[in-house]
Amino acid sequence: MGINRFVLVLFPMYILIASIKNQYLKQAWTFFSILFLAMHIILFVNNYWSG
């Protein structure tokens, strides 16, 4: 099984995100994605990663 079943569900989300026409919503999505990426990088660097 592994991670394939989790990644398979994520693929349609990329299509849905790409179809967003509202510029404000796209910017909000990008902002929160970058914020969560930074949070995960900080957790990984400080050995708090549990992934």
C-alpha positions as CSV (number, residue, x, y, z in Angstrom):
1,M,0.0,0.0,0.0
2,G,2.4,2.7,1.1
3,I,2.1,6.4,0.3
4,N,0.6,5.9,-3.2
5,R,-2.9,5.9,-1.9
6,F,-2.4,9.3,-0.2
7,V,-0.6,10.8,-3.2
8,L,-3.3,9.5,-5.6
9,V,-6.0,11.6,-3.7
10,L,-3.9,14.8,-4.0
11,F,-3.7,14.8,-7.8
12,P,-7.3,16.0,-8.4
13,M,-6.7,18.8,-5.8
14,Y,-4.1,20.3,-8.2
15,I,-6.6,20.5,-10.9
16,L,-9.2,22.1,-8.6
17,I,-6.6,24.7,-7.4
18,A,-5.6,25.5,-10.9
19,S,-9.2,26.2,-11.9
20,I,-9.6,29.0,-9.3
21,K,-10.4,32.2,-11.1
22,N,-10.6,34.6,-8.1
23,Q,-7.2,36.3,-7.8
24,Y,-7.7,37.1,-4.1
25,L,-8.4,33.4,-3.4
26,K,-5.3,32.4,-5.3
27,Q,-3.1,34.8,-3.4
28,A,-4.6,33.6,-0.1
29,W,-3.9,30.0,-1.0
30,T,-0.3,30.8,-2.0
31,F,0.2,32.8,1.3
32,F,-1.0,30.0,3.5
33,S,0.9,27.3,1.5
34,I,4.1,29.3,2.0
35,L,3.3,29.8,5.6
36,F,2.8,26.0,6.2
37,L,5.9,25.2,4.2
38,A,8.0,27.6,6.4
39,M,6.5,26.0,9.5
40,H,7.4,22.5,8.4
41,I,10.9,23.6,7.5
42,I,11.4,25.1,10.9
43,L,10.1,21.9,12.6
44,F,12.3,19.7,10.5
45,V,15.4,21.8,11.2
46,N,14.8,21.7,14.9
47,N,14.2,18.0,15.0
48,Y,10.5,18.3,15.8
49,W,9.5,16.5,12.6
50,S,7.1,13.6,13.1
51,G,6.3,12.9,9.4
